[in-house]
Amino acid sequence: MIAQRYATGVNNANKEVNFLSSPVVSSPLDTLAQLRKPLQNQPSQQAKKTLYKRAKAKYISNNLALKLKDLRSDLERSYFRTFGCASTLEQKGEKITGMYCNNRWCLVCNRIRTAKLIKGYMQPLSELNDPYFVTLTTPNVGEDELRDHIKYMTRTFTKIKDMHRKAKQPIKGLRKTECTHSKQRNNYNPHFHIIVEGKQTAQAIISQWVNRIEGANIEAQDMRPADENSIYELFKYFTKIQYKGGTNLKALDTIFQAMRGLRTFQPMGIKKVSEDVEEIHSEIYEEIEKREALWLWCEDDWIDTATGETLTGHSPTEAAKEIVKGFDAYKHKKPPRPPELSLNTKFYIKN
């Protein structure tokens, strides 16, 4: 069972962490790195493209998670768990299975989540009559206010939705919460993107929003006819991880803490699709070489622990390296770690 092979998070403080808990691999990571070689029987272009993109996401996510972990915030252990996300993949025939962290900052999980949401919501959103893409904003807020302000926005929209329901004009569509950070003002802009049925409904929502939200400006709200591109736009990131000039990790951590346990998507009048990525997730690749293999992540690709072959042939592009380099653009002083929370963590493979 794959659940018996992989540990997905940090164990108790001061204990070693193993991502493999059964003696299935005998080669240490440095040996695997030295033995790495291209896959002999290449998969189809489509399968290779999919796996390559996942490797790129894993490379960036690992670097991001480790930098976020160094902030030693309340999410430290969750960031560390992302480092173990999909670190080991088990292949049986055409099926590849891994364990995933389901965290919002994890690009690997986000790719799976986005595909799942698009598949589940594309048809009902495409069937809306006269759909509109609405953006609802508020004045920016500071770090200490962010979480409460997002809850205030959600309560306000719920009141608007209830008012429409009582008037027998229920809102039909999908609402998404996003948040960005202003580098210049060092504050935050949480906002809603909504695809909703009907121009009149869109206009009414904006009017009611401005009347209920203190300081909301009618000119800062937006509505426009929605099309297929609008639907895809809705399922992009809920916050940016890359900004021109680098990534402010402290601001990212603030946003992730503010959104912890809160729902990103809220369907209205359409069937809900779960945002969660299953902890154990399998995918079928019909045009990949059938084999039984254990693939272990090593720096920038998964390596067959028996042969040393690389799964995707991924090598970080200059653009990816620039993104990772940007994680160091803002220097944050690490707070001292309390002794009881010290993580003397070692990564190793059991013999």
C-alpha positions as a Markdown table, in Angstrom:
| # | Residue | x | y | z |
|---|---|---|---|---|
| 1 | Met | 0.0 | 0.0 | 0.0 |
| 2 | Ile | 1.3 | 3.4 | -1.0 |
| 3 | Ala | 0.1 | 4.9 | 2.3 |
| 4 | Gln | 2.5 | 2.5 | 4.1 |
| 5 | Arg | 5.4 | 3.7 | 2.0 |
| 6 | Tyr | 5.2 | 7.4 | 2.2 |
| 7 | Ala | 5.0 | 9.7 | 5.2 |
| 8 | Thr | 3.4 | 13.0 | 4.3 |
| 9 | Gly | 4.3 | 15.4 | 7.0 |
| 10 | Val | 6.7 | 16.2 | 9.8 |
| 11 | Asn | 6.6 | 13.8 | 12.7 |
| 12 | Asn | 7.0 | 14.9 | 16.3 |
| 13 | Ala | 9.6 | 17.6 | 16.9 |
| 14 | Asn | 13.2 | 16.4 | 17.1 |
| 15 | Lys | 12.4 | 13.1 | 15.3 |
| 16 | Glu | 13.6 | 12.1 | 11.9 |
| 17 | Val | 11.3 | 12.3 | 9.0 |
| 18 | Asn | 11.0 | 9.5 | 6.5 |
| 19 | Phe | 9.1 | 9.8 | 3.2 |
| 20 | Leu | 9.6 | 6.1 | 2.7 |
| 21 | Ser | 8.7 | 3.8 | 5.6 |
| 22 | Ser | 9.4 | 0.4 | 4.0 |
| 23 | Pro | 12.7 | -1.0 | 2.8 |
| 24 | Val | 12.0 | -0.5 | -0.9 |
| 25 | Val | 15.0 | 1.6 | -1.9 |
| 26 | Ser | 18.7 | 1.0 | -1.3 |
| 27 | Ser | 20.3 | 3.8 | -3.2 |
| 28 | Pro | 21.0 | 7.1 | -1.3 |
| 29 | Leu | 20.0 | 10.3 | -3.0 |
| 30 | Asp | 23.6 | 11.4 | -3.9 |
| 31 | Thr | 24.1 | 8.0 | -5.6 |
| 32 | Leu | 20.9 | 8.3 | -7.6 |
| 33 | Ala | 21.9 | 11.8 | -8.7 |
| 34 | Gln | 25.2 | 10.4 | -10.1 |
| 35 | Leu | 23.5 | 7.5 | -11.8 |
| 36 | Arg | 20.7 | 9.5 | -13.5 |
| 37 | Lys | 20.2 | 9.0 | -17.2 |
| 38 | Pro | 17.5 | 9.6 | -19.7 |
| 39 | Leu | 14.5 | 7.3 | -19.9 |
| 40 | Gln | 15.2 | 4.7 | -22.5 |
| 41 | Asn | 11.6 | 4.2 | -23.7 |
| 42 | Gln | 10.2 | 7.7 | -24.0 |
| 43 | Pro | 6.4 | 8.2 | -23.4 |
| 44 | Ser | 4.1 | 9.9 | -25.9 |
| 45 | Gln | 4.6 | 13.7 | -26.4 |
| 46 | Gln | 1.3 | 14.4 | -24.5 |
| 47 | Ala | 2.3 | 12.2 | -21.5 |
| 48 | Lys | 5.8 | 13.6 | -21.5 |
| 49 | Lys | 4.5 | 17.2 | -21.6 |
| 50 | Thr | 2.1 | 16.5 | -18.7 |
| 51 | Leu | 4.8 | 14.9 | -16.5 |
| 52 | Tyr | 7.4 | 17.6 | -17.5 |
| 53 | Lys | 5.0 | 20.4 | -16.3 |
| 54 | Arg | 4.5 | 18.5 | -13.1 |
| 55 | Ala | 8.3 | 18.3 | -12.6 |
| 56 | Lys | 8.6 | 22.0 | -13.2 |
| 57 | Ala | 5.9 | 22.7 | -10.6 |
| 58 | Lys | 7.5 | 20.4 | -8.1 |
| 59 | Tyr | 10.9 | 22.1 | -8.6 |
| 60 | Ile | 9.4 | 25.6 | -7.9 |
| 61 | Ser | 7.2 | 24.4 | -5.1 |
| 62 | Asn | 10.0 | 22.7 | -3.2 |
| 63 | Asn | 12.1 | 25.9 | -3.3 |
| 64 | Leu | 9.1 | 28.0 | -2.3 |
| 65 | Ala | 8.0 | 25.7 | 0.5 |
| 66 | Leu | 11.5 | 25.6 | 2.1 |
| 67 | Lys | 11.7 | 29.4 | 2.0 |
| 68 | Leu | 8.3 | 29.8 | 3.5 |
| 69 | Lys | 9.2 | 27.3 | 6.2 |
| 70 | Asp | 12.1 | 29.4 | 7.2 |
| 71 | Leu | 9.7 | 32.2 | 8.2 |
| 72 | Arg | 8.7 | 29.9 | 11.1 |
| 73 | Ser | 5.1 | 31.0 | 11.1 |
| 74 | Asp | 2.1 | 29.0 | 12.3 |
| 75 | Leu | 2.1 | 27.3 | 8.9 |
| 76 | Glu | 5.7 | 26.0 | 9.2 |
| 77 | Arg | 4.8 | 22.3 | 9.4 |
| 78 | Ser | 2.3 | 22.7 | 6.5 |
| 79 | Tyr | 5.1 | 24.3 | 4.4 |
| 80 | Phe | 7.4 | 21.4 | 5.3 |
| 81 | Arg | 4.7 | 18.9 | 4.3 |
| 82 | Thr | 4.7 | 20.4 | 0.8 |
| 83 | Phe | 8.4 | 19.5 | 0.5 |
| 84 | Gly | 7.3 | 15.8 | 0.7 |
| 85 | Cys | 4.4 | 16.3 | -1.7 |
| 86 | Ala | 4.8 | 13.8 | -4.6 |
| 87 | Ser | 8.4 | 13.2 | -3.6 |
| 88 | Thr | 7.9 | 9.5 | -4.3 |
| 89 | Leu | 5.8 | 8.1 | -7.2 |
| 90 | Glu | 4.8 | 4.5 | -7.5 |
| 91 | Gln | 4.3 | 3.1 | -11.0 |
| 92 | Lys | 2.4 | 0.0 | -11.7 |
| 93 | Gly | 1.8 | -0.5 | -15.4 |
| 94 | Glu | 0.3 | 2.6 | -16.8 |
| 95 | Lys | -0.8 | 3.9 | -13.4 |
| 96 | Ile | 1.4 | 6.4 | -11.4 |
| 97 | Thr | 0.4 | 7.0 | -7.8 |
| 98 | Gly | 1.7 | 9.5 | -5.3 |
| 99 | Met | 0.8 | 11.2 | -2.0 |
| 100 | Tyr | -0.1 | 14.9 | -2.2 |
| 101 | Cys | -0.2 | 17.7 | 0.4 |
| 102 | Asn | -3.3 | 19.6 | -0.8 |
| 103 | Asn | -1.8 | 22.9 | 0.2 |
| 104 | Arg | -2.8 | 26.1 | -1.7 |
| 105 | Trp | 0.8 | 27.2 | -2.2 |
| 106 | Cys | 1.8 | 23.9 | -3.8 |
| 107 | Leu | 2.0 | 24.2 | -7.5 |
| 108 | Val | 1.8 | 20.5 | -8.0 |
| 109 | Cys | -1.5 | 20.2 | -6.1 |
| 110 | Asn | -2.8 | 23.4 | -7.8 |
| 111 | Arg | -2.3 | 21.9 | -11.2 |
| 112 | Ile | -4.4 | 18.8 | -10.2 |
| 113 | Arg | -7.0 | 21.0 | -8.4 |
| 114 | Thr | -7.4 | 23.4 | -11.3 |
| 115 | Ala | -7.9 | 20.5 | -13.8 |
| 116 | Lys | -10.5 | 19.0 | -11.4 |
| 117 | Leu | -12.4 | 22.3 | -10.9 |
| 118 | Ile | -12.4 | 23.1 | -14.7 |
| 119 | Lys | -13.7 | 19.7 | -15.4 |
| 120 | Gly | -16.5 | 20.0 | -12.8 |
| 121 | Tyr | -17.6 | 23.6 | -13.3 |
| 122 | Met | -17.0 | 24.2 | -17.1 |
| 123 | Gln | -20.3 | 22.7 | -18.3 |
| 124 | Pro | -22.6 | 24.3 | -15.7 |
| 125 | Leu | -20.9 | 27.7 | -16.2 |
| 126 | Ser | -21.1 | 27.4 | -20.0 |
| 127 | Glu | -24.8 | 26.7 | -19.7 |
| 128 | Leu | -25.5 | 30.0 | -17.9 |
| 129 | Asn | -27.8 | 32.4 | -19.8 |
| 130 | Asp | -26.1 | 35.8 | -20.5 |
| 131 | Pro | -23.2 | 35.2 | -18.1 |
| 132 | Tyr | -21.2 | 38.1 | -16.6 |
| 133 | Phe | -17.8 | 38.3 | -15.0 |
| 134 | Val | -18.0 | 40.5 | -11.9 |
| 135 | Thr | -15.2 | 41.8 | -9.7 |
| 136 | Leu | -16.0 | 43.0 | -6.2 |
| 137 | Thr | -13.4 | 45.0 | -4.3 |
| 138 | Thr | -12.9 | 46.8 | -1.1 |
| 139 | Pro | -10.4 | 49.3 | 0.2 |
| 140 | Asn | -7.0 | 47.6 | 1.0 |
| 141 | Val | -6.4 | 46.5 | 4.6 |
| 142 | Gly | -3.4 | 45.8 | 6.7 |
| 143 | Glu | -1.9 | 42.4 | 7.8 |
| 144 | Asp | -3.7 | 42.3 | 11.1 |
| 145 | Glu | -7.1 | 43.0 | 9.6 |
| 146 | Leu | -6.9 | 40.7 | 6.6 |
| 147 | Arg | -8.5 | 37.5 | 7.9 |
| 148 | Asp | -11.4 | 39.3 | 9.6 |
| 149 | His | -11.9 | 41.4 | 6.6 |
| 150 | Ile | -12.2 | 38.4 | 4.3 |
| 151 | Lys | -14.8 | 36.9 | 6.7 |
| 152 | Tyr | -16.6 | 40.3 | 6.6 |
| 153 | Met | -16.7 | 40.3 | 2.8 |
| 154 | Thr | -18.0 | 36.7 | 2.8 |
| 155 | Arg | -20.8 | 37.5 | 5.3 |
| 156 | Thr | -21.8 | 40.6 | 3.2 |
| 157 | Phe | -22.0 | 38.6 | 0.0 |
| 158 | Thr | -24.1 | 35.9 | 1.8 |
| 159 | Lys | -26.5 | 38.6 | 2.9 |
| 160 | Ile | -26.8 | 39.8 | -0.8 |
| 161 | Lys | -27.3 | 36.2 | -1.9 |
| 162 | Asp | -30.0 | 35.6 | 0.7 |
| 163 | Met | -31.8 | 38.8 | -0.3 |
| 164 | His | -31.9 | 37.6 | -3.9 |
| 165 | Arg | -33.2 | 34.2 | -2.8 |
| 166 | Lys | -36.0 | 35.8 | -0.7 |
| 167 | Ala | -37.0 | 37.9 | -3.7 |
| 168 | Lys | -37.2 | 34.7 | -5.7 |
| 169 | Gln | -34.4 | 35.8 | -7.9 |
| 170 | Pro | -31.6 | 33.5 | -6.8 |
| 171 | Ile | -28.0 | 34.1 | -7.9 |
| 172 | Lys | -26.7 | 31.4 | -10.1 |
| 173 | Gly | -22.9 | 31.1 | -10.8 |
| 174 | Leu | -19.6 | 30.7 | -9.0 |
| 175 | Arg | -17.7 | 33.1 | -6.6 |
| 176 | Lys | -14.0 | 32.9 | -6.0 |
| 177 | Thr | -11.9 | 34.7 | -3.4 |
| 178 | Glu | -8.5 | 36.2 | -4.4 |
| 179 | Cys | -6.0 | 38.3 | -2.6 |
| 180 | Thr | -3.0 | 40.4 | -3.7 |
| 181 | His | -0.3 | 42.3 | -1.9 |
| 182 | Ser | 0.6 | 45.9 | -2.7 |
| 183 | Lys | 4.3 | 46.4 | -2.6 |
| 184 | Gln | 4.1 | 50.1 | -2.6 |
| 185 | Arg | 1.6 | 50.4 | 0.3 |
| 186 | Asn | 2.5 | 47.1 | 2.0 |
| 187 | Asn | -1.2 | 46.2 | 2.4 |
| 188 | Tyr | -3.6 | 43.7 | 1.0 |
| 189 | Asn | -6.5 | 43.7 | -1.5 |
| 190 | Pro | -8.9 | 40.8 | -1.0 |
| 191 | His | -11.5 | 40.7 | -3.7 |
| 192 | Phe | -14.2 | 38.4 | -5.3 |
| 193 | His | -14.4 | 37.3 | -8.9 |
| 194 | Ile | -17.8 | 36.0 | -9.8 |
| 195 | Ile | -19.3 | 34.5 | -12.9 |
| 196 | Val | -23.0 | 35.1 | -12.6 |
| 197 | Glu | -26.1 | 34.6 | -14.8 |
| 198 | Gly | -27.7 | 37.7 | -16.1 |
| 199 | Lys | -26.7 | 41.4 | -16.7 |
| 200 | Gln | -29.3 | 42.7 | -14.3 |
| 201 | Thr | -28.2 | 40.4 | -11.5 |
| 202 | Ala | -24.6 | 41.5 | -12.0 |
| 203 | Gln | -25.6 | 45.1 | -11.8 |
| 204 | Ala | -27.7 | 44.5 | -8.7 |
| 205 | Ile | -24.8 | 42.7 | -7.0 |
| 206 | Ile | -22.5 | 45.6 | -7.5 |
| 207 | Ser | -25.0 | 48.1 | -6.3 |
| 208 | Gln | -25.8 | 46.2 | -3.2 |
| 209 | Trp | -22.1 | 45.5 | -2.5 |
| 210 | Val | -21.2 | 49.2 | -2.7 |
| 211 | Asn | -24.1 | 50.0 | -0.4 |
| 212 | Arg | -23.1 | 47.5 | 2.2 |
| 213 | Ile | -19.3 | 47.6 | 2.2 |
| 214 | Glu | -17.8 | 50.6 | 4.0 |
| 215 | Gly | -15.5 | 52.6 | 1.7 |
| 216 | Ala | -16.3 | 50.6 | -1.4 |
| 217 | Asn | -16.1 | 52.7 | -4.6 |
| 218 | Ile | -18.5 | 52.0 | -7.4 |
| 219 | Glu | -15.7 | 52.8 | -9.9 |
| 220 | Ala | -13.5 | 50.1 | -8.4 |
| 221 | Gln | -16.0 | 47.4 | -9.2 |
| 222 | Asp | -16.2 | 45.8 | -12.6 |
| 223 | Met | -18.5 | 43.7 | -14.8 |
| 224 | Arg | -18.2 | 42.5 | -18.3 |
| 225 | Pro | -19.7 | 39.7 | -20.5 |
| 226 | Ala | -18.2 | 36.4 | -19.7 |
| 227 | Asp | -16.9 | 33.9 | -22.2 |
| 228 | Glu | -14.8 | 30.7 | -22.1 |
| 229 | Asn | -11.6 | 32.6 | -21.4 |
| 230 | Ser | -13.4 | 34.2 | -18.4 |
| 231 | Ile | -14.1 | 30.8 | -17.0 |
| 232 | Tyr | -10.5 | 29.7 | -17.3 |
| 233 | Glu | -9.4 | 33.0 | -15.8 |
| 234 | Leu | -11.5 | 32.3 | -12.7 |
| 235 | Phe | -9.6 | 29.1 | -12.0 |
| 236 | Lys | -6.1 | 30.7 | -12.0 |
| 237 | Tyr | -4.1 | 31.2 | -8.8 |
| 238 | Phe | -5.9 | 32.8 | -5.8 |
| 239 | Thr | -2.8 | 34.8 | -5.1 |
| 240 | Lys | 0.3 | 35.4 | -7.1 |
| 241 | Ile | 3.6 | 33.9 | -6.0 |
| 242 | Gln | 5.7 | 35.7 | -8.5 |
| 243 | Tyr | 6.0 | 39.5 | -8.7 |
| 244 | Lys | 8.3 | 41.7 | -10.8 |
| 245 | Gly | 11.4 | 42.3 | -8.6 |
| 246 | Gly | 10.9 | 39.1 | -6.6 |
| 247 | Thr | 8.5 | 37.4 | -4.2 |
| 248 | Asn | 7.6 | 38.8 | -0.8 |
| 249 | Leu | 7.5 | 35.6 | 1.2 |
| 250 | Lys | 6.2 | 37.4 | 4.4 |
| 251 | Ala | 3.3 | 38.8 | 2.4 |
| 252 | Leu | 2.5 | 35.4 | 0.9 |
| 253 | Asp | 2.6 | 33.8 | 4.4 |
| 254 | Thr | 0.2 | 36.5 | 5.6 |
| 255 | Ile | -2.3 | 35.7 | 2.8 |
| 256 | Phe | -2.0 | 31.9 | 3.3 |
| 257 | Gln | -2.6 | 32.3 | 7.1 |
| 258 | Ala | -5.6 | 34.6 | 6.5 |
| 259 | Met | -7.2 | 32.1 | 4.1 |
| 260 | Arg | -6.5 | 29.1 | 6.3 |
| 261 | Gly | -9.6 | 26.9 | 6.6 |
| 262 | Leu | -11.7 | 29.3 | 4.4 |
| 263 | Arg | -13.3 | 28.3 | 1.2 |
| 264 | Thr | -11.9 | 29.7 | -2.1 |
| 265 | Phe | -14.8 | 28.8 | -4.3 |
| 266 | Gln | -18.5 | 29.2 | -3.6 |
| 267 | Pro | -21.0 | 27.7 | -6.1 |
| 268 | Met | -24.5 | 29.3 | -6.3 |
| 269 | Gly | -27.3 | 27.3 | -7.9 |
| 270 | Ile | -24.9 | 24.8 | -9.4 |
| 271 | Lys | -23.4 | 21.6 | -8.0 |
| 272 | Lys | -20.4 | 22.0 | -5.7 |
| 273 | Val | -17.0 | 20.5 | -6.8 |
| 274 | Ser | -14.6 | 19.7 | -4.0 |
| 275 | Glu | -11.4 | 21.8 | -4.0 |
| 276 | Asp | -9.5 | 19.1 | -2.2 |
| 277 | Val | -6.8 | 17.1 | -3.8 |
| 278 | Glu | -6.9 | 13.5 | -2.6 |
| 279 | Glu | -4.0 | 12.6 | -0.4 |
| 280 | Ile | -3.4 | 9.5 | -2.5 |
| 281 | His | -3.9 | 10.4 | -6.1 |
| 282 | Ser | -3.4 | 8.1 | -9.1 |
| 283 | Glu | -3.3 | 8.9 | -12.8 |
| 284 | Ile | -3.3 | 6.7 | -15.9 |
| 285 | Tyr | -0.8 | 7.4 | -18.7 |
| 286 | Glu | -1.9 | 5.1 | -21.6 |
| 287 | Glu | 1.2 | 5.8 | -23.7 |
| 288 | Ile | 3.9 | 5.4 | -21.1 |
| 289 | Glu | 6.1 | 2.3 | -20.8 |
| 290 | Lys | 4.4 | -0.3 | -18.6 |
| 291 | Arg | 6.7 | -1.1 | -15.7 |
| 292 | Glu | 6.7 | -1.5 | -11.9 |
| 293 | Ala | 9.0 | 1.3 | -10.5 |
| 294 | Leu | 9.5 | 3.6 | -7.6 |
| 295 | Trp | 10.4 | 7.1 | -8.7 |
| 296 | Leu | 12.2 | 9.3 | -6.1 |
| 297 | Trp | 12.4 | 13.1 | -6.5 |
| 298 | Cys | 16.0 | 14.2 | -6.7 |
| 299 | Glu | 16.7 | 17.9 | -7.2 |
| 300 | Asp | 14.7 | 18.5 | -10.4 |
| 301 | Asp | 13.2 | 15.2 | -11.6 |
| 302 | Trp | 12.0 | 11.8 | -10.4 |
| 303 | Ile | 14.6 | 9.0 | -10.7 |
| 304 | Asp | 13.9 | 5.3 | -11.0 |
| 305 | Thr | 15.5 | 3.9 | -7.9 |
| 306 | Ala | 16.4 | 0.7 | -9.6 |
| 307 | Thr | 17.8 | 2.0 | -12.9 |
| 308 | Gly | 18.7 | 5.6 | -12.4 |
| 309 | Glu | 16.5 | 6.7 | -15.3 |
| 310 | Thr | 14.8 | 10.1 | -15.1 |
| 311 | Leu | 11.0 | 10.2 | -15.5 |
| 312 | Thr | 10.5 | 13.5 | -17.3 |
| 313 | Gly | 14.0 | 14.7 | -18.4 |
| 314 | His | 13.2 | 18.0 | -16.7 |
| 315 | Ser | 15.9 | 20.5 | -16.3 |
| 316 | Pro | 15.1 | 23.9 | -14.8 |
| 317 | Thr | 14.8 | 26.6 | -17.4 |
| 318 | Glu | 16.3 | 30.0 | -16.9 |
| 319 | Ala | 12.8 | 31.4 | -16.3 |
| 320 | Ala | 12.2 | 28.8 | -13.5 |
| 321 | Lys | 15.6 | 29.6 | -12.0 |
| 322 | Glu | 14.7 | 33.3 | -12.0 |
| 323 | Ile | 11.4 | 32.6 | -10.2 |
| 324 | Val | 13.3 | 30.6 | -7.5 |
| 325 | Lys | 16.0 | 33.3 | -7.3 |
| 326 | Gly | 13.2 | 35.8 | -6.6 |
| 327 | Phe | 12.3 | 34.0 | -3.4 |
| 328 | Asp | 15.4 | 35.6 | -1.9 |
| 329 | Ala | 14.6 | 39.1 | -3.2 |
| 330 | Tyr | 13.3 | 40.1 | 0.2 |
| 331 | Lys | 15.4 | 39.4 | 3.2 |
| 332 | His | 13.5 | 38.3 | 6.2 |
| 333 | Lys | 15.1 | 37.9 | 9.5 |
| 334 | Lys | 14.4 | 34.4 | 10.9 |
| 335 | Pro | 12.9 | 34.5 | 14.4 |
| 336 | Pro | 14.7 | 32.3 | 16.9 |
| 337 | Arg | 13.2 | 28.8 | 17.1 |
| 338 | Pro | 12.0 | 27.7 | 20.5 |
| 339 | Pro | 14.0 | 24.6 | 21.6 |
| 340 | Glu | 10.8 | 22.5 | 21.9 |
| 341 | Leu | 10.0 | 23.2 | 18.2 |
| 342 | Ser | 13.5 | 22.4 | 16.8 |
| 343 | Leu | 13.3 | 20.2 | 13.7 |
| 344 | Asn | 16.5 | 18.2 | 13.5 |
| 345 | Thr | 15.2 | 16.7 | 10.3 |
| 346 | Lys | 17.1 | 14.2 | 8.2 |
| 347 | Phe | 16.0 | 12.9 | 4.8 |
| 348 | Tyr | 17.2 | 9.4 | 4.1 |
| 349 | Ile | 16.1 | 6.1 | 2.5 |
| 350 | Lys | 15.9 | 3.1 | 4.7 |
| 351 | Asn | 18.1 | 0.1 | 3.8 |
